[in-house]
Amino acid sequence: MSHESPRVITMLGKPGCHLCDEALKVIETVAADLGVRYEVRDITHASQEERDEYWDKIPVTFVDGVQHDFWRVSEKRLRAALS
C-alpha cells in the first residue's frame, strides 16, 4: 500500500518585502483551492548558506522541499507543480 506524504509549499522571504506579500497571496489561494499546506520561512533567520544562495532571489518558493520559483510566483505553474 503506497502512501504519499502530504504536499507542502514553502516560501522563503522576509518581512517588508512587497514581492513576498504578492507571492504569499498566490500561494494562499492555490493552497486553499488544492488543500495543500504552506509555510513561510524568514530568510533573516535562515542558515548562512541559505542566505548566501537565496538572498537576491526572494521570495523563493519550494514544492516539497525542491526549489520551484523565485521573485514571482506564477499561479498557473504552481498549480501544475502540485497536480
Biopython code that builds the backbone (N, CA, C, O; Angstrom):
import numpy as np
from Bio.PDB.StructureBuilder import StructureBuilder

atoms = [
    (1, "MET", "N", (0.837, -1.184, 0.000)),
    (1, "MET", "CA", (0.000, 0.000, 0.000)),
    (1, "MET", "C", (0.882, 1.247, 0.000)),
    (1, "MET", "O", (1.576, 1.509, 0.982)),
    (2, "SER", "N", (0.864, 2.010, -1.074)),
    (2, "SER", "CA", (1.693, 3.214, -1.118)),
    (2, "SER", "C", (0.930, 4.361, -0.478)),
    (2, "SER", "O", (-0.298, 4.435, -0.529)),
    (3, "HIS", "N", (1.697, 5.244, 0.119)),
    (3, "HIS", "CA", (1.049, 6.342, 0.820)),
    (3, "HIS", "C", (1.900, 7.581, 0.608)),
    (3, "HIS", "O", (3.041, 7.662, 1.062)),
    (4, "GLU", "N", (1.317, 8.543, -0.093)),
    (4, "GLU", "CA", (2.020, 9.768, -0.442)),
    (4, "GLU", "C", (2.059, 10.710, 0.746)),
    (4, "GLU", "O", (1.073, 10.873, 1.465)),
    (5, "SER", "N", (3.206, 11.321, 0.936)),
    (5, "SER", "CA", (3.270, 12.306, 2.014)),
    (5, "SER", "C", (2.528, 13.556, 1.550)),
    (5, "SER", "O", (2.482, 13.852, 0.356)),
    (6, "PRO", "N", (1.952, 14.283, 2.496)),
    (6, "PRO", "CA", (1.200, 15.479, 2.112)),
    (6, "PRO", "C", (2.117, 16.503, 1.438)),
    (6, "PRO", "O", (3.272, 16.680, 1.827)),
    (7, "ARG", "N", (1.577, 17.166, 0.426)),
    (7, "ARG", "CA", (2.345, 18.188, -0.306)),
    (7, "ARG", "C", (2.486, 19.420, 0.578)),
    (7, "ARG", "O", (1.622, 19.708, 1.406)),
    (8, "VAL", "N", (3.583, 20.138, 0.390)),
    (8, "VAL", "CA", (3.771, 21.382, 1.139)),
    (8, "VAL", "C", (4.484, 22.405, 0.251)),
    (8, "VAL", "O", (5.439, 22.090, -0.460)),
    (9, "ILE", "N", (3.982, 23.636, 0.321)),
    (9, "ILE", "CA", (4.608, 24.771, -0.360)),
    (9, "ILE", "C", (5.344, 25.553, 0.717)),
    (9, "ILE", "O", (4.783, 25.845, 1.773)),
    (10, "THR", "N", (6.591, 25.890, 0.450)),
    (10, "THR", "CA", (7.357, 26.713, 1.387)),
    (10, "THR", "C", (7.780, 27.985, 0.665)),
    (10, "THR", "O", (8.276, 27.940, -0.460)),
    (11, "MET", "N", (7.577, 29.112, 1.323)),
    (11, "MET", "CA", (8.071, 30.373, 0.777)),
    (11, "MET", "C", (9.149, 30.906, 1.698)),
    (11, "MET", "O", (8.942, 31.035, 2.905)),
    (12, "LEU", "N", (10.289, 31.212, 1.127)),
    (12, "LEU", "CA", (11.391, 31.830, 1.860)),
    (12, "LEU", "C", (11.369, 33.307, 1.504)),
    (12, "LEU", "O", (11.565, 33.678, 0.347)),
    (13, "GLY", "N", (11.132, 34.142, 2.496)),
    (13, "GLY", "CA", (11.022, 35.578, 2.244)),
    (13, "GLY", "C", (11.510, 36.357, 3.444)),
    (13, "GLY", "O", (12.224, 35.827, 4.295)),
    (14, "LYS", "N", (11.121, 37.621, 3.508)),
    (14, "LYS", "CA", (11.459, 38.432, 4.680)),
    (14, "LYS", "C", (10.394, 39.490, 4.888)),
    (14, "LYS", "O", (9.702, 39.879, 3.948)),
    (15, "PRO", "N", (10.264, 39.953, 6.119)),
    (15, "PRO", "CA", (9.274, 40.991, 6.414)),
    (15, "PRO", "C", (9.558, 42.260, 5.605)),
    (15, "PRO", "O", (10.711, 42.627, 5.383)),
    (16, "GLY", "N", (8.483, 42.917, 5.171)),
    (16, "GLY", "CA", (8.624, 44.182, 4.447)),
    (16, "GLY", "C", (8.968, 44.023, 2.978)),
    (16, "GLY", "O", (9.292, 45.006, 2.313)),
    (17, "CYS", "N", (8.905, 42.816, 2.463)),
    (17, "CYS", "CA", (9.225, 42.537, 1.059)),
    (17, "CYS", "C", (7.921, 42.505, 0.270)),
    (17, "CYS", "O", (7.107, 41.600, 0.457)),
    (18, "HIS", "N", (7.713, 43.494, -0.620)),
    (18, "HIS", "CA", (6.428, 43.547, -1.334)),
    (18, "HIS", "C", (6.257, 42.374, -2.297)),
    (18, "HIS", "O", (5.134, 41.910, -2.495)),
    (19, "LEU", "N", (7.335, 41.885, -2.899)),
    (19, "LEU", "CA", (7.219, 40.711, -3.771)),
    (19, "LEU", "C", (6.806, 39.483, -2.961)),
    (19, "LEU", "O", (6.073, 38.622, -3.446)),
    (20, "CYS", "N", (7.293, 39.419, -1.711)),
    (20, "CYS", "CA", (6.916, 38.303, -0.829)),
    (20, "CYS", "C", (5.417, 38.357, -0.524)),
    (20, "CYS", "O", (4.737, 37.330, -0.525)),
    (21, "ASP", "N", (4.914, 39.561, -0.263)),
    (21, "ASP", "CA", (3.486, 39.728, 0.026)),
    (21, "ASP", "C", (2.646, 39.286, -1.174)),
    (21, "ASP", "O", (1.626, 38.616, -1.012)),
    (22, "GLU", "N", (3.085, 39.669, -2.385)),
    (22, "GLU", "CA", (2.361, 39.285, -3.605)),
    (22, "GLU", "C", (2.417, 37.771, -3.792)),
    (22, "GLU", "O", (1.409, 37.145, -4.120)),
    (23, "ALA", "N", (3.591, 37.187, -3.584)),
    (23, "ALA", "CA", (3.758, 35.736, -3.743)),
    (23, "ALA", "C", (2.881, 34.987, -2.748)),
    (23, "ALA", "O", (2.269, 33.974, -3.087)),
    (24, "LEU", "N", (2.825, 35.488, -1.527)),
    (24, "LEU", "CA", (2.050, 34.812, -0.492)),
    (24, "LEU", "C", (0.559, 34.765, -0.839)),
    (24, "LEU", "O", (-0.115, 33.775, -0.551)),
    (25, "LYS", "N", (0.045, 35.834, -1.457)),
    (25, "LYS", "CA", (-1.373, 35.845, -1.863)),
    (25, "LYS", "C", (-1.648, 34.714, -2.853)),
    (25, "LYS", "O", (-2.664, 34.027, -2.747)),
    (26, "VAL", "N", (-0.747, 34.521, -3.811)),
    (26, "VAL", "CA", (-0.906, 33.444, -4.797)),
    (26, "VAL", "C", (-0.819, 32.084, -4.100)),
    (26, "VAL", "O", (-1.632, 31.196, -4.355)),
    (27, "ILE", "N", (0.168, 31.931, -3.223)),
    (27, "ILE", "CA", (0.367, 30.662, -2.506)),
    (27, "ILE", "C", (-0.862, 30.334, -1.657)),
    (27, "ILE", "O", (-1.324, 29.194, -1.649)),
    (28, "GLU", "N", (-1.389, 31.330, -0.944)),
    (28, "GLU", "CA", (-2.575, 31.100, -0.104)),
    (28, "GLU", "C", (-3.769, 30.647, -0.941)),
    (28, "GLU", "O", (-4.498, 29.737, -0.545)),
    (29, "THR", "N", (-3.966, 31.278, -2.090)),
    (29, "THR", "CA", (-5.080, 30.925, -2.966)),
    (29, "THR", "C", (-4.941, 29.490, -3.471)),
    (29, "THR", "O", (-5.882, 28.702, -3.382)),
    (30, "VAL", "N", (-3.766, 29.156, -3.999)),
    (30, "VAL", "CA", (-3.538, 27.818, -4.552)),
    (30, "VAL", "C", (-3.630, 26.768, -3.445)),
    (30, "VAL", "O", (-4.246, 25.720, -3.636)),
    (31, "ALA", "N", (-3.029, 27.038, -2.306)),
    (31, "ALA", "CA", (-3.045, 26.084, -1.185)),
    (31, "ALA", "C", (-4.479, 25.811, -0.735)),
    (31, "ALA", "O", (-4.847, 24.664, -0.483)),
    (32, "ALA", "N", (-5.288, 26.868, -0.633)),
    (32, "ALA", "CA", (-6.678, 26.708, -0.209)),
    (32, "ALA", "C", (-7.470, 25.908, -1.243)),
    (32, "ALA", "O", (-8.242, 25.017, -0.886)),
    (33, "ASP", "N", (-7.278, 26.224, -2.512)),
    (33, "ASP", "CA", (-8.013, 25.528, -3.577)),
    (33, "ASP", "C", (-7.658, 24.050, -3.644)),
    (33, "ASP", "O", (-8.528, 23.211, -3.878)),
    (34, "LEU", "N", (-6.386, 23.729, -3.439)),
    (34, "LEU", "CA", (-5.925, 22.353, -3.618)),
    (34, "LEU", "C", (-5.800, 21.575, -2.308)),
    (34, "LEU", "O", (-5.477, 20.388, -2.317)),
    (35, "GLY", "N", (-6.056, 22.245, -1.185)),
    (35, "GLY", "CA", (-5.950, 21.566, 0.099)),
    (35, "GLY", "C", (-4.520, 21.201, 0.454)),
    (35, "GLY", "O", (-4.260, 20.143, 1.028)),
    (36, "VAL", "N", (-3.601, 22.083, 0.110)),
    (36, "VAL", "CA", (-2.175, 21.859, 0.339)),
    (36, "VAL", "C", (-1.708, 22.761, 1.474)),
    (36, "VAL", "O", (-2.151, 23.904, 1.593)),
    (37, "ARG", "N", (-0.819, 22.243, 2.301)),
    (37, "ARG", "CA", (-0.266, 23.036, 3.405)),
    (37, "ARG", "C", (0.822, 23.973, 2.860)),
    (37, "ARG", "O", (1.520, 23.637, 1.904)),
    (38, "TYR", "N", (0.951, 25.134, 3.475)),
    (38, "TYR", "CA", (2.066, 26.016, 3.110)),
    (38, "TYR", "C", (2.689, 26.565, 4.378)),
    (38, "TYR", "O", (2.057, 26.613, 5.433)),
    (39, "GLU", "N", (3.934, 26.976, 4.254)),
    (39, "GLU", "CA", (4.644, 27.590, 5.369)),
    (39, "GLU", "C", (5.491, 28.731, 4.833)),
    (39, "GLU", "O", (5.883, 28.743, 3.666)),
    (40, "VAL", "N", (5.762, 29.679, 5.701)),
    (40, "VAL", "CA", (6.581, 30.834, 5.344)),
    (40, "VAL", "C", (7.798, 30.821, 6.253)),
    (40, "VAL", "O", (7.673, 30.749, 7.475)),
    (41, "ARG", "N", (8.973, 30.893, 5.648)),
    (41, "ARG", "CA", (10.213, 30.952, 6.422)),
    (41, "ARG", "C", (10.870, 32.305, 6.205)),
    (41, "ARG", "O", (10.905, 32.811, 5.084)),
    (42, "ASP", "N", (11.388, 32.889, 7.276)),
    (42, "ASP", "CA", (12.046, 34.195, 7.234)),
    (42, "ASP", "C", (13.528, 33.984, 6.938)),
    (42, "ASP", "O", (14.238, 33.348, 7.718)),
    (43, "ILE", "N", (13.989, 34.518, 5.813)),
    (43, "ILE", "CA", (15.383, 34.319, 5.403)),
    (43, "ILE", "C", (16.364, 34.949, 6.394)),
    (43, "ILE", "O", (17.521, 34.536, 6.475)),
    (44, "THR", "N", (15.898, 35.947, 7.145)),
    (44, "THR", "CA", (16.812, 36.571, 8.104)),
    (44, "THR", "C", (17.147, 35.626, 9.255)),
    (44, "THR", "O", (18.090, 35.874, 10.006)),
    (45, "HIS", "N", (16.372, 34.533, 9.397)),
    (45, "HIS", "CA", (16.638, 33.523, 10.421)),
    (45, "HIS", "C", (17.190, 32.231, 9.813)),
    (45, "HIS", "O", (17.351, 31.232, 10.513)),
    (46, "ALA", "N", (17.480, 32.256, 8.506)),
    (46, "ALA", "CA", (17.960, 31.060, 7.809)),
    (46, "ALA", "C", (19.462, 30.887, 8.037)),
    (46, "ALA", "O", (20.133, 31.766, 8.577)),
    (47, "SER", "N", (19.961, 29.742, 7.616)),
    (47, "SER", "CA", (21.402, 29.472, 7.735)),
    (47, "SER", "C", (22.184, 30.419, 6.816)),
    (47, "SER", "O", (21.621, 30.988, 5.881)),
    (48, "GLN", "N", (23.458, 30.578, 7.083)),
    (48, "GLN", "CA", (24.314, 31.431, 6.248)),
    (48, "GLN", "C", (24.312, 30.917, 4.805)),
    (48, "GLN", "O", (24.315, 31.709, 3.863)),
    (49, "GLU", "N", (24.306, 29.601, 4.636)),
    (49, "GLU", "CA", (24.307, 29.022, 3.292)),
    (49, "GLU", "C", (23.040, 29.411, 2.533)),
    (49, "GLU", "O", (23.099, 29.782, 1.360)),
    (50, "GLU", "N", (21.895, 29.325, 3.210)),
    (50, "GLU", "CA", (20.639, 29.707, 2.554)),
    (50, "GLU", "C", (20.615, 31.195, 2.245)),
    (50, "GLU", "O", (20.150, 31.599, 1.179)),
    (51, "ARG", "N", (21.112, 32.016, 3.168)),
    (51, "ARG", "CA", (21.147, 33.464, 2.911)),
    (51, "ARG", "C", (22.033, 33.753, 1.700)),
    (51, "ARG", "O", (21.660, 34.546, 0.835)),
    (52, "ASP", "N", (23.203, 33.113, 1.633)),
    (52, "ASP", "CA", (24.107, 33.337, 0.502)),
    (52, "ASP", "C", (23.463, 32.931, -0.821)),
    (52, "ASP", "O", (23.604, 33.624, -1.828)),
    (53, "GLU", "N", (22.754, 31.798, -0.809)),
    (53, "GLU", "CA", (22.180, 31.267, -2.041)),
    (53, "GLU", "C", (20.924, 31.993, -2.494)),
    (53, "GLU", "O", (20.722, 32.205, -3.690)),
    (54, "TYR", "N", (20.066, 32.381, -1.529)),
    (54, "TYR", "CA", (18.729, 32.862, -1.897)),
    (54, "TYR", "C", (18.453, 34.338, -1.648)),
    (54, "TYR", "O", (17.420, 34.837, -2.093)),
    (55, "TRP", "N", (19.330, 35.058, -0.956)),
    (55, "TRP", "CA", (19.041, 36.446, -0.554)),
    (55, "TRP", "C", (18.579, 37.302, -1.729)),
    (55, "TRP", "O", (17.603, 38.042, -1.603)),
    (56, "ASP", "N", (19.263, 37.214, -2.866)),
    (56, "ASP", "CA", (18.935, 38.058, -4.019)),
    (56, "ASP", "C", (17.780, 37.525, -4.848)),
    (56, "ASP", "O", (17.421, 38.113, -5.869)),
    (57, "LYS", "N", (17.190, 36.401, -4.412)),
    (57, "LYS", "CA", (16.126, 35.777, -5.200)),
    (57, "LYS", "C", (14.763, 35.806, -4.504)),
    (57, "LYS", "O", (13.769, 35.388, -5.097)),
    (58, "ILE", "N", (14.695, 36.291, -3.256)),
    (58, "ILE", "CA", (13.436, 36.191, -2.524)),
    (58, "ILE", "C", (12.339, 37.004, -3.205)),
    (58, "ILE", "O", (12.609, 38.042, -3.810)),
    (59, "PRO", "N", (11.112, 36.529, -3.102)),
    (59, "PRO", "CA", (10.717, 35.304, -2.432)),
    (59, "PRO", "C", (11.077, 34.073, -3.273)),
    (59, "PRO", "O", (10.949, 34.071, -4.497)),
    (60, "VAL", "N", (11.527, 33.039, -2.579)),
    (60, "VAL", "CA", (11.826, 31.771, -3.241)),
    (60, "VAL", "C", (10.767, 30.779, -2.783)),
    (60, "VAL", "O", (10.502, 30.654, -1.587)),
    (61, "THR", "N", (10.162, 30.075, -3.733)),
    (61, "THR", "CA", (9.161, 29.075, -3.361)),
    (61, "THR", "C", (9.704, 27.680, -3.643)),
    (61, "THR", "O", (10.439, 27.443, -4.602)),
    (62, "PHE", "N", (9.308, 26.774, -2.766)),
    (62, "PHE", "CA", (9.692, 25.373, -2.874)),
    (62, "PHE", "C", (8.415, 24.548, -2.836)),
    (62, "PHE", "O", (7.466, 24.898, -2.135)),
    (63, "VAL", "N", (8.391, 23.463, -3.582)),
    (63, "VAL", "CA", (7.298, 22.495, -3.505)),
    (63, "VAL", "C", (7.925, 21.202, -3.016)),
    (63, "VAL", "O", (8.802, 20.635, -3.668)),
    (64, "ASP", "N", (7.469, 20.747, -1.870)),
    (64, "ASP", "CA", (8.017, 19.534, -1.251)),
    (64, "ASP", "C", (9.540, 19.609, -1.110)),
    (64, "ASP", "O", (10.243, 18.620, -1.319)),
    (65, "GLY", "N", (10.037, 20.798, -0.753)),
    (65, "GLY", "CA", (11.460, 20.965, -0.491)),
    (65, "GLY", "C", (12.333, 21.212, -1.708)),
    (65, "GLY", "O", (13.538, 21.421, -1.566)),
    (66, "VAL", "N", (11.748, 21.190, -2.908)),
    (66, "VAL", "CA", (12.514, 21.411, -4.135)),
    (66, "VAL", "C", (12.216, 22.814, -4.656)),
    (66, "VAL", "O", (11.054, 23.203, -4.768)),
    (67, "GLN", "N", (13.274, 23.581, -4.976)),
    (67, "GLN", "CA", (13.050, 24.954, -5.447)),
    (67, "GLN", "C", (12.156, 24.950, -6.676)),
    (67, "GLN", "O", (12.379, 24.205, -7.631)),
    (68, "HIS", "N", (11.137, 25.802, -6.626)),
    (68, "HIS", "CA", (10.150, 25.875, -7.700)),
    (68, "HIS", "C", (10.273, 27.184, -8.473)),
    (68, "HIS", "O", (10.311, 27.175, -9.703)),
    (69, "ASP", "N", (10.334, 28.291, -7.771)),
    (69, "ASP", "CA", (10.321, 29.609, -8.403)),
    (69, "ASP", "C", (11.043, 30.606, -7.520)),
    (69, "ASP", "O", (11.310, 30.338, -6.348)),
    (70, "PHE", "N", (11.360, 31.769, -8.096)),
    (70, "PHE", "CA", (11.876, 32.872, -7.292)),
    (70, "PHE", "C", (11.411, 34.189, -7.883)),
    (70, "PHE", "O", (11.011, 34.255, -9.045)),
    (71, "TRP", "N", (11.465, 35.240, -7.072)),
    (71, "TRP", "CA", (10.983, 36.595, -7.379)),
    (71, "TRP", "C", (9.474, 36.686, -7.532)),
    (71, "TRP", "O", (8.832, 37.447, -6.808)),
    (72, "ARG", "N", (8.902, 35.940, -8.443)),
    (72, "ARG", "CA", (7.454, 35.978, -8.636)),
    (72, "ARG", "C", (6.919, 34.549, -8.647)),
    (72, "ARG", "O", (7.618, 33.613, -9.036)),
    (73, "VAL", "N", (5.686, 34.401, -8.219)),
    (73, "VAL", "CA", (5.063, 33.085, -8.223)),
    (73, "VAL", "C", (3.967, 33.084, -9.277)),
    (73, "VAL", "O", (3.038, 33.889, -9.219)),
    (74, "SER", "N", (4.079, 32.179, -10.236)),
    (74, "SER", "CA", (3.052, 32.017, -11.254)),
    (74, "SER", "C", (2.012, 31.046, -10.716)),
    (74, "SER", "O", (2.320, 29.897, -10.403)),
    (75, "GLU", "N", (0.769, 31.526, -10.611)),
    (75, "GLU", "CA", (-0.296, 30.663, -10.106)),
    (75, "GLU", "C", (-0.440, 29.423, -10.985)),
    (75, "GLU", "O", (-0.629, 28.316, -10.480)),
    (76, "LYS", "N", (-0.351, 29.611, -12.292)),
    (76, "LYS", "CA", (-0.501, 28.502, -13.236)),
    (76, "LYS", "C", (0.603, 27.462, -13.036)),
    (76, "LYS", "O", (0.330, 26.263, -12.976)),
    (77, "ARG", "N", (1.854, 27.927, -12.932)),
    (77, "ARG", "CA", (2.979, 26.995, -12.740)),
    (77, "ARG", "C", (2.914, 26.289, -11.395)),
    (77, "ARG", "O", (3.243, 25.107, -11.292)),
    (78, "LEU", "N", (2.490, 27.011, -10.367)),
    (78, "LEU", "CA", (2.393, 26.414, -9.038)),
    (78, "LEU", "C", (1.319, 25.331, -9.023)),
    (78, "LEU", "O", (1.525, 24.248, -8.477)),
    (79, "ARG", "N", (0.177, 25.632, -9.623)),
    (79, "ARG", "CA", (-0.894, 24.614, -9.699)),
    (79, "ARG", "C", (-0.399, 23.386, -10.455)),
    (79, "ARG", "O", (-0.653, 22.255, -10.040)),
    (80, "ALA", "N", (0.302, 23.605, -11.558)),
    (80, "ALA", "CA", (0.804, 22.488, -12.377)),
    (80, "ALA", "C", (1.790, 21.639, -11.569)),
    (80, "ALA", "O", (1.776, 20.413, -11.672)),
    (81, "ALA", "N", (2.632, 22.272, -10.779)),
    (81, "ALA", "CA", (3.627, 21.542, -9.993)),
    (81, "ALA", "C", (2.973, 20.679, -8.922)),
    (81, "ALA", "O", (3.533, 19.665, -8.503)),
    (82, "LEU", "N", (1.789, 21.084, -8.484)),
    (82, "LEU", "CA", (1.104, 20.372, -7.410)),
    (82, "LEU", "C", (0.099, 19.341, -7.916)),
    (82, "LEU", "O", (-0.442, 18.564, -7.129)),
    (83, "SER", "N", (-0.157, 19.328, -9.233)),
    (83, "SER", "CA", (-1.175, 18.401, -9.732)),
    (83, "SER", "C", (-0.554, 17.110, -10.243)),
    (83, "SER", "O", (-1.269, 16.218, -10.699)),
]
sb = StructureBuilder()
sb.init_structure("model")
sb.init_model(0)
sb.init_chain("A")
sb.init_seg("    ")
for serial, (resi, resn, name, xyz) in enumerate(atoms, 1):
    if name == "N":
        sb.init_residue(resn, " ", resi, " ")
    sb.init_atom(name, np.array(xyz, "f"), 0.0, 1.0, " ", f" {name:<3s}", serial, name[0])
structure = sb.get_structure()
